[in-house]
Amino acid sequence: MSGTITAAAASPRLATQAANPPPVSVPRLGGFLLLAGQLALLAAVMELFRVGQDRGPDMSIPYLCYTAFGLFAVHYWLPMRWKETFWVAASIGAAFVWLDWRVAAGLLAAAAAFFAVIRSPLGYWWKTGLIVTSFAGVTYLTLHPVGTRNLFQAVLGITPPQALWVMFGSIFMCRMIVYMHDLKHMKEKPPLLGYLAYFFLLPNYIFPLMPVVDYNTMRLGYQRRDIHEVAQKGIHWMARGVTQLIFYRIAFHLRDAVLAEGVHSAGSLVYYMLLTFLLYTRVSGQFHLTIGMLHLFGYDLPETNRKYMLSSSFTDYWRRVNIYWKDFMVKVVYFPVFFRLRKSGQLRAKIVGTLAVFAVTWALHSYQFFWLRGSVLLHPVDTAFWCIFGVLVTANIWWEHRKELLGKRAPKPVWWKTALSTAGTMSVIITLWTLWEAPSFAAFLDLLAWWS
Amino acid sequence: MATNTSTLPAWLARWGSDARTSILTLAVLAGLPLLSPALPDGGPAGVLRFAVEEGRGRNPLWWIDLRQANTGYYESLMSDSSDPLVKSNALLSRAWALPDSPHFFRPHPYRIYTGEPNIRAAVTGEGPVSTNSQGLFDVEHTLAHPAGVRRVAVFGDSLTRGWGVDLPSVYPRLIEQELNRGRASGGGERFEFINFSQSAYLATQLLDVALASAPAYSPDVYMLVLSELAVSPKWSNHIAKLVSERRDLKYPFLKQIVSESGVTPKDSLDEANRKLAPYRLRVLRTIVEQIKAQADRNHAEFMIVLISAAEESRLVRLRFGDTLTMLDKTGVPVVDLLDTFDKVKDIESVRSHWYDAHPNAQGHKMLADNFVQKVRSWPRAWHTLAGQP
């Protein structure tokens, strides 16, 4: 976890860029055609492979992509001062087109109410208390659907669809935590446009599970580099995301075939466990697709997942998989705990900070499950997964700290040692992932004891 | 992609490595579906062809979801619940609420739901839908048994109900027509197939239909149609739901099994299914025995039909595995239609949609033809169905 201090939300590159005026991206036909051509090719690939159309008559993912590509074609040529306004207007407008109007109106009303609190002259902790109370209120409403419907019908004459609570949670559940954290350090009044751009992200309506975009990173990176470079990076990641979504389908089917044939040997067990782990490509594929899409509109956001299959240690894995979550935890949990405890010992501060991160991760994953699925996730398997993972990462950090103290220089990497440590790390991670996927400990043990 | 750009043509070198990688990746991906039909089946090229076909969704996720439990944090989080109140994709929840979709079902204390009578819906999320005055997805049938008619009561799920096709194209109707065509020239009783099938009905629900609803029509033959739902990990969803909602399990053998398995109302669906998993064969065998006993009491015949959706038959047969052996031992004639789509090269041509392995009209015709051909060539099955050698 110590290596992640410098990888926190505000990277040196972005901090330097913040101090310098951004370059002016000059639209040029050749550059636009190169980008548009790739988007057309991406659309063709999505059509040929029917990406995102698997589950019933659901064209939402293709519609999202084609809409984003169309908006890009307009956004590219707009003057700089109109770009973000256009993007925000389009994102909010899309909510009214794609979602039930009651859902879109409800989200807008919630955003307006939150912003009113945020811009009020109240002290920071009063604002935080009000936001937390409103979340508690919405939680109460979701847990009492009949009463809620009656209340809305009596007061407003309309009933809120279930999708409103799902989208409310999806948009505000984690990003509000980040925003309120950054609000504490904001020197000027929070800008409305930045607020709306942060919460109303176009891909979010189709992907309720979104990476936890960091507000500061989003603002610092906005239109800071030439749009051609940023958009090209976005297309690169969208291509990667689509490839991973196609791969996910193959892994899903192969795993289904293993279930039909039965796990009857050590080899088929390993094969099944590997395929189970590779189902994560659905998450990483969608994350690459959504963040890549935001790049088209000038948001120079960092990578979400980076070659996690090549992790050579548990801390390395933690730093490579769902990087946005890791940065979120570092910012909101690790730094506050570490800096508070640092005087009592670096190692102690790191260990307590890391354990706190995993405790909060466990809790927030359950919290996220509640908002998106409507039920609280309190399952011993899930708890065991986070406990074991947390202990492994903490042990890794202790080991790294010990080597630092002993003054051992990092040896020159030897390829076979790296390969061995990667194989060992990923073997443990894959086993742990299989546990996380099992409906119970008994089912996990049944699977491992294939010979019985 | 670390490339020495000085070796590249100038126009290519001007593009960054991201552009080159993206264009190459997308060009290869775009080309593969166009080239793969020309690839041979075996060897590395065959593997590539398989990967492309699977990547395009030959075994679509939606269909696999119907029979597989979505366990695991992310799979549970990101998969759409079948409960319309809980949609993780807000747009999907809107897309499914098509403007003219009526309610197809009404509540039932044991079966959870049963068909709503007199529906005439031309356009719905699943194709044309119509029900008769009794809530069956079928034409009208009199309760009184007409003279000179051999009544066959058919119990199945959405495959037999005819999801995605109109009534005249559903395979029980086609079987009836084909058999009656033969009868018209050769004499004998006319066949009348009464389709009691309902979408997503599991064996425990079909049992109740056979014992509680079918006798009113005095059928001569009870035909139980089993699909992959009977052998999937979700075969016990109905029992789990009865327990979790504290409904009456109704049948003593079910109460016994629930007691033995230790399923409680607090168990999640997945945990309940896991506890009930060891009882699958026993439950199915008891269901077969009870329907057989009912048929015997009413001096009727009983037969079982196995059908598959339009998907890879090798895997379907693997899933049925031990069930086939168990059914053979019951003494009930079993007509095996699992090979219906074996020889179809382009499986999507017999599906209602590429992502939906319910057979289309052509698929139903194949099922009907296969059934008639098998029954006519198997004297015992013919005797059971037709009541004559």
Interface residues (C-beta under 8 A of the other chain):
Chain A: L34 Q38 L41 L42 A44 V45 L48 F49 R50 Q53 D54 R55 G56 P57 D58 M59 S60 W98 L99 D100 V103 P145 P161 Q162 A163 V166 M167 S170 Y205 I206 P208 L209 E229 Q232 K233 I235 H236 A239 R240 V242 T243 I246 F247 R249 I250 F252 H253 L254 D256 A257 L259 A260 E261 T276 L279 Y280 R282 V283 H365 Q368 F369 L372 R373 G374 L377 D382 W436 E437 A438 P439 S440 A442 A443
Chain B: W15 G16 D18 A19 T21 S22 I23 T25 L26 A27 L29 A30 P33 L34 A51 E54 G55 R56 G57 R58 N59 P60 L61 W62 I64 D65 Q68 A69 T71 G72 Y73 Y74 E75 S76 L77 M78 D80 S81 L85 V86 K87 S88 N89 A90 L91 L92 S93 R94 A95 W96 G125 S268 D270 E271 N273 R274 L315 L318 R319 H353 W354 Y355 D356
